[in-house]
Amino acid sequence: MPINLPDTVPIVSGTKMVPPDQKKVMLWAPPRSLSTAFERCLSTLMDQGRNITIFHEPFTTAYHLGPERQMKMPLEPLKFTVEESKYSYAWVKQHLEQDFPESEVVFAKDLGYSVSNRMQYLPEGFQHTFLIRKPEKVFRSFNTLLSKPLMRLTRIKLADVLPQGWVFQEMYELYQYITETLGQEVIIIDADDLIQYPEEVLEMYCEATGIPFSPNMTVWGKGKDDLKRWHLSKRLLFVNSVVGQYDRAFSTRGLTKPTHHSTHRPTEEDLTGDTQLAIEVSRPYYEKLYEKRLIPPSLSGGQREEDVCSEADDAGEEHSLLINAS
């Protein structure tokens, strides 16, 4: 008598079974692009009883703090305090490729430049996605971060912490590698769209990747709860917390559409030379990626909502985008 087998068979991992429809997704983004806020949106699935594993910037840790780090630490005395000796590129790849038999979704967020010159270490079995943001907003926000009192004392400049191609060139090269060498389509979303139409963008993203969607993804719990559940480098967390990289994302309780615009609009004269250069170099790469983004249904014809999120991020733009924890 013939035996009818199911169309999909769970993968055996030791004595446990990996779900046959498990989704593995990488999100690549520039810094200062609301990517950690987006990560927190997906983290809400844990609160809804979903089994999801989240990795926070493992390749970024390898790039800046690992034994094969590609950028010199701007503060050399901190080298032995924050160095992550186990975070080689091969270790990160192996760590991401391990079996997670309890997880419906394995999600990793990283900075797009972190695999520059190391793309052979991209983990197998992952769908690659991009979150992009206008270079003007990325670098003005970064400029604001470096202008904080503690950072001013260090005299660290953009060029000290970012790659030669100013992030967007490296992201576009990663896009080319994924599409041309790996033969995979890249799902792209834009931060302005996410800000203006958060539920629509999240639903589009989840539909494209197979990640479960919930309308409640825009409302978060406490930031410290997410940090306890994510796979991350405590040393990277320490460094970014000291410089204020996560101030908004972890002190807030959600993502919401902005309700007002700032009257302040910085001029070119307000920006440092390397900030202006970074914007100029990055703009063509951003535009190429922007053309390929998923377009929210509310954006008729895909027209850009100019300045839906004003340049107020120089004074903390995310304040107008995120619900205050209080």
C-alpha positions as CSV (number, residue, x, y, z in Angstrom):
1,M,0.0,0.0,0.0
2,P,1.6,3.3,-1.0
3,I,2.5,5.8,1.7
4,N,1.5,9.4,1.2
5,L,4.3,11.7,2.2
6,P,3.8,15.4,3.1
7,D,5.0,18.0,0.6
8,T,7.3,19.5,3.1
9,V,9.4,17.5,5.6
10,P,10.8,19.1,8.8
11,I,14.5,19.2,9.0
12,V,16.0,17.2,11.8
13,S,18.3,19.1,14.1
14,G,19.8,16.7,16.7
15,T,16.7,15.3,18.4
16,K,14.5,18.4,17.4
17,M,12.7,19.3,14.3
18,V,13.2,22.6,12.4
19,P,9.9,24.0,11.2
20,P,9.6,23.3,7.5
21,D,8.4,26.9,6.8
22,Q,11.0,28.6,9.0
23,K,11.9,32.1,7.6
24,K,15.5,33.4,7.8
25,V,15.8,37.1,7.0
26,M,18.7,39.6,7.0
27,L,18.0,43.3,7.2
28,W,20.8,45.5,6.0
29,A,20.7,49.2,6.7
30,P,22.8,52.4,7.0
31,P,23.5,53.7,10.5
32,R,21.0,56.3,11.9
33,S,18.2,54.8,9.7
34,L,15.6,53.8,12.3
35,S,16.8,50.2,11.8
36,T,16.9,49.4,15.5
37,A,13.3,50.8,15.8
38,F,12.3,48.5,13.0
39,E,14.0,45.6,14.8
40,R,11.9,46.4,17.9
41,C,8.8,46.2,15.7
42,L,9.6,42.6,14.9
43,S,10.6,41.9,18.5
44,T,6.9,42.4,19.4
45,L,6.1,39.1,17.9
46,M,7.8,37.5,20.9
47,D,5.2,39.2,23.2
48,Q,2.5,37.7,21.0
49,G,3.7,34.2,21.6
50,R,5.7,33.8,18.4
51,N,9.0,32.0,18.5
52,I,11.4,34.4,16.8
53,T,15.2,34.6,17.2
54,I,16.8,38.0,16.6
55,F,20.5,38.8,16.0
56,H,21.6,42.4,16.5
57,E,24.5,43.6,14.4
58,P,26.9,40.5,14.5
59,F,28.8,41.5,11.4
60,T,29.0,45.1,12.6
61,T,30.6,43.7,15.7
62,A,33.1,41.8,13.6
63,Y,33.8,44.9,11.4
64,H,34.5,47.3,14.3
65,L,35.5,45.1,17.3
66,G,36.5,41.6,16.0
67,P,39.9,40.1,15.3
68,E,39.5,40.9,11.6
69,R,38.1,44.4,12.2
70,Q,38.3,46.6,9.1
71,M,38.5,49.9,10.8
72,K,41.0,51.1,13.4
73,M,39.4,52.0,16.7
74,P,39.3,55.8,17.0
75,L,40.1,55.6,20.8
76,E,43.1,53.2,20.9
77,P,43.1,52.9,24.8
78,L,39.7,51.3,24.7
79,K,40.9,48.6,22.4
80,F,41.4,45.9,25.0
81,T,38.2,46.9,26.8
82,V,35.8,46.5,23.9
83,E,37.6,44.0,21.7
84,E,35.5,41.0,20.7
85,S,38.0,38.2,20.0
86,K,35.4,35.5,19.0
87,Y,33.6,37.7,16.5
88,S,35.5,36.6,13.4
89,Y,33.5,36.7,10.1
90,A,33.6,32.9,9.9
91,W,32.3,32.6,13.5
92,V,29.4,35.0,12.7
93,K,28.5,33.1,9.6
94,Q,28.5,29.8,11.4
95,H,26.5,31.3,14.3
96,L,23.8,32.6,12.0
97,E,23.6,29.3,10.0
98,Q,23.1,27.1,13.1
99,D,19.8,25.4,13.6
100,F,17.1,27.1,15.6
101,P,14.5,24.3,15.9
102,E,12.1,26.2,18.1
103,S,12.0,29.4,15.9
104,E,9.4,30.3,13.3
105,V,11.6,33.2,12.2
106,V,15.4,33.9,12.5
107,F,16.0,37.6,11.9
108,A,19.3,39.5,11.8
109,K,19.8,43.2,11.5
110,D,23.1,44.6,10.5
111,L,24.8,47.6,8.9
112,G,25.2,47.3,5.2
113,Y,28.9,48.2,5.1
114,S,29.9,45.6,7.7
115,V,30.4,42.9,5.1
116,S,32.4,45.0,2.7
117,N,35.3,42.9,1.3
118,R,33.8,39.9,3.2
119,M,30.7,39.1,1.2
120,Q,31.8,35.4,1.0
121,Y,30.7,35.2,4.6
122,L,27.1,36.0,4.0
123,P,25.1,33.2,5.7
124,E,23.4,30.7,3.6
125,G,19.6,30.2,3.7
126,F,18.7,33.8,4.4
127,Q,16.5,36.2,2.4
128,H,18.2,39.6,2.1
129,T,16.3,42.8,2.7
130,F,17.3,46.5,2.8
131,L,16.1,49.5,4.9
132,I,17.4,52.7,3.3
133,R,17.1,56.3,4.3
134,K,17.9,59.6,2.6
135,P,21.6,60.4,3.0
136,E,20.8,63.9,4.2
137,K,19.0,62.5,7.1
138,V,21.5,59.7,7.9
139,F,24.5,62.0,8.0
140,R,22.8,65.0,9.7
141,S,21.6,62.6,12.4
142,F,25.2,61.2,12.6
143,N,26.6,64.7,12.8
144,T,24.2,65.4,15.7
145,L,25.4,62.3,17.5
146,L,29.0,63.3,17.1
147,S,28.2,66.8,18.4
148,K,27.1,65.5,21.8
149,P,29.4,66.7,24.7
150,L,31.1,63.4,25.3
151,M,31.8,62.8,21.6
152,R,33.1,66.4,21.1
153,L,35.7,65.6,23.7
154,T,37.0,62.6,21.6
155,R,37.2,64.8,18.5
156,I,35.9,61.8,16.4
157,K,34.9,62.6,12.9
158,L,32.6,60.8,10.4
159,A,35.6,59.5,8.5
160,D,37.0,57.9,11.7
161,V,34.0,55.5,12.1
162,L,32.6,55.1,8.6
163,P,34.0,53.3,5.5
164,Q,35.7,55.0,2.6
165,G,32.5,54.8,0.4
166,W,30.5,56.5,3.1
167,V,28.1,53.6,3.7
168,F,25.9,53.9,0.6
169,Q,28.5,52.8,-1.9
170,E,29.1,49.7,0.2
171,M,25.4,49.0,0.5
172,Y,25.0,49.3,-3.3
173,E,27.9,46.9,-3.8
174,L,26.2,44.5,-1.4
175,Y,23.0,44.8,-3.4
176,Q,24.9,44.0,-6.6
177,Y,26.5,41.0,-5.0
178,I,23.2,39.6,-3.7
179,T,21.3,40.1,-7.0
180,E,24.1,39.3,-9.5
181,T,26.2,36.7,-7.7
182,L,23.7,35.1,-5.5
183,G,20.8,35.6,-7.9
184,Q,18.4,36.7,-5.2
185,E,15.9,39.5,-5.3
186,V,16.4,42.1,-2.6
187,I,13.4,43.5,-0.7
188,I,13.9,47.2,-0.1
189,I,11.9,49.6,2.2
190,D,12.5,53.2,2.8
191,A,12.6,54.9,6.3
192,D,10.5,57.9,5.2
193,D,7.8,55.4,4.0
194,L,8.1,53.5,7.3
195,I,7.6,56.8,9.3
196,Q,4.7,58.0,7.2
197,Y,2.9,54.6,6.7
198,P,4.3,52.3,9.5
199,E,1.5,49.6,9.4
200,E,1.5,49.5,5.6
201,V,5.3,49.2,5.3
202,L,5.5,46.5,8.0
203,E,2.7,44.6,6.4
204,M,4.3,44.8,2.9
205,Y,7.6,43.7,4.4
206,C,6.1,40.8,6.3
207,E,4.2,39.6,3.2
208,A,7.3,39.8,1.1
209,T,9.5,37.8,3.6
210,G,6.9,35.4,5.1
211,I,7.3,36.9,8.6
212,P,4.0,36.9,10.5
213,F,2.4,40.4,10.6
214,S,0.5,42.0,13.4
215,P,-1.1,45.5,13.6
216,N,0.4,45.7,17.1
217,M,4.0,45.7,15.8
218,T,4.2,49.5,16.1
219,V,3.8,49.4,19.9
220,W,6.7,48.1,22.0
221,G,7.5,47.0,25.5
222,K,10.5,48.1,27.5
223,G,13.7,48.4,25.7
224,K,15.6,46.4,28.3
225,D,13.3,43.4,27.7
226,D,14.2,43.3,24.0
227,L,17.9,43.5,24.8
228,K,17.7,40.5,27.1
229,R,16.1,38.5,24.3
230,W,18.4,39.5,21.4
231,H,21.6,37.8,20.4
232,L,24.2,40.6,20.6
233,S,27.6,41.6,21.7
234,K,27.6,43.2,25.1
235,R,30.7,45.2,24.2
236,L,29.1,46.6,21.1
237,L,26.0,47.5,23.2
238,F,28.2,49.2,25.8
239,V,30.0,51.3,23.1
240,N,26.8,52.4,21.4
241,S,25.1,53.1,24.6
242,V,27.9,55.3,25.8
243,V,27.8,57.4,22.6
244,G,24.0,57.6,22.6
245,Q,23.4,55.5,19.5
246,Y,20.3,53.8,21.0
247,D,18.9,56.7,23.1
248,R,15.7,57.1,21.2
249,A,15.1,53.5,20.1
250,F,15.3,52.0,23.6
251,S,13.7,54.8,25.6
252,T,10.5,54.8,23.6
253,R,7.4,52.6,23.3
254,G,6.5,52.6,19.7
255,L,6.6,53.8,16.1
256,T,4.0,56.3,15.0
257,K,3.2,58.6,12.1
258,P,4.6,62.2,12.7
259,T,2.0,64.8,13.5
260,H,4.0,68.0,13.0
261,H,6.9,69.4,11.0
262,S,9.9,71.3,12.3
263,T,10.4,74.9,11.2
264,H,14.2,74.4,11.5
265,R,15.9,73.4,8.3
266,P,19.7,73.2,8.5
267,T,21.6,74.8,5.6
268,E,24.8,73.4,4.0
269,E,26.8,75.9,6.0
270,D,25.6,74.2,9.2
271,L,27.3,70.9,8.2
272,T,30.9,69.8,8.5
273,G,32.9,69.3,5.4
274,D,32.9,65.5,5.7
275,T,29.1,65.5,6.3
276,Q,28.6,67.4,3.1
277,L,30.9,65.1,1.2
278,A,29.2,62.0,2.6
279,I,25.8,63.3,1.4
280,E,27.1,64.2,-2.0
281,V,28.8,60.8,-2.6
282,S,26.0,58.8,-1.2
283,R,23.0,60.4,-3.0
284,P,23.4,58.5,-6.4
285,Y,23.6,55.1,-4.7
286,Y,20.6,55.9,-2.5
287,E,18.5,57.0,-5.5
288,K,19.3,53.7,-7.4
289,L,18.1,51.7,-4.4
290,Y,15.1,54.0,-3.8
291,E,13.8,53.3,-7.3
292,K,13.5,49.6,-6.4
293,R,11.8,49.9,-3.0
294,L,8.4,48.5,-2.1
295,I,5.8,51.3,-2.5
296,P,3.1,51.7,0.2
297,P,-0.5,51.5,-1.3
298,S,-1.2,55.0,0.1
299,L,1.5,56.5,-2.1
300,S,-0.4,56.8,-5.3
301,G,2.0,56.4,-8.2
302,G,4.9,55.9,-5.9
303,Q,5.6,59.7,-5.5
304,R,8.1,60.7,-2.8
305,E,6.6,62.3,0.2
306,E,9.1,65.1,0.4
307,D,10.1,66.0,4.0
308,V,7.3,63.9,5.7
309,C,10.0,63.6,8.3
310,S,11.7,67.0,8.4
311,E,15.4,67.5,9.0
312,A,14.6,68.0,12.7
313,D,16.8,64.9,13.4
314,D,19.6,67.4,14.0
315,A,17.9,68.0,17.3
316,G,16.6,64.5,17.7
317,E,14.2,63.9,14.8
318,E,13.2,60.5,16.1
319,H,11.4,62.3,18.9
320,S,8.6,63.2,16.5
321,L,8.4,59.6,15.1
322,L,8.4,57.6,18.3
323,I,5.9,57.5,21.1
324,N,7.6,58.7,24.3
325,A,8.0,56.1,27.0
326,S,6.3,58.4,29.5
